Structures are given as structure tokens and as C-alpha cells.
């Protein structure tokens, strides 16, 4: 379970880095002057890596919390048992 959490975190960090590079690349370009649904579609499409990264960070957090609670339960159950 721990390696799954690490892989998810690495992917989320990579997606965040890609998004930062996209923001840096956008600094020299003027923003398109879109209206309505086109502007919404542009910003969702442009920030898709960031959206996916946030979702992956949330999934990793919940998995880590679940893993810790399961690990704590196993440690409590092992009290008094011979090794």
C-alpha cells in the first residue's frame, strides 16, 4: 500500500511541475480573448494537469490515512503476542 501512495504522489508532483512549466510558457503569450463557454473550456483545458494533480493528492491523502489506521489496528492487536 505504501508504494501505491508514493507512486500517486510522484505522478501528482510531476503533473504540478508540468502545470508550472505551462504557466511559465504562457507568460510570453497574450491570453486569448474568449467569451462564455470558450473561456471556461480554455481554462479547464489549460489547468487540467493541476486539476488531476489535486485529485491525486486527495486520493493519496485518503489512502495514507487508511493505511495508518489499518497499521495502528494491527499494532494494537499484536500487543501481548509472542513474536
Secondary structure as the mmCIF struct_conf table of DSSP 4:
data_model
#
loop_
_struct_conf.conf_type_id
_struct_conf.id
_struct_conf.beg_label_comp_id
_struct_conf.beg_label_asym_id
_struct_conf.beg_label_seq_id
_struct_conf.end_label_comp_id
_struct_conf.end_label_asym_id
_struct_conf.end_label_seq_id
HELX_RH_AL_P HELX_RH_AL_P1 UNK A 2 UNK A 26
TURN_TY1_P TURN_TY1_P1 UNK A 27 UNK A 27
BEND BEND1 UNK A 28 UNK A 29
HELX_LH_PP_P HELX_LH_PP_P1 UNK A 30 UNK A 32
TURN_TY1_P TURN_TY1_P2 UNK A 36 UNK A 36
HELX_RH_AL_P HELX_RH_AL_P2 UNK A 37 UNK A 46
TURN_TY1_P TURN_TY1_P3 UNK A 47 UNK A 47
HELX_RH_AL_P HELX_RH_AL_P3 UNK A 48 UNK A 77
TURN_TY1_P TURN_TY1_P4 UNK A 78 UNK A 80
#
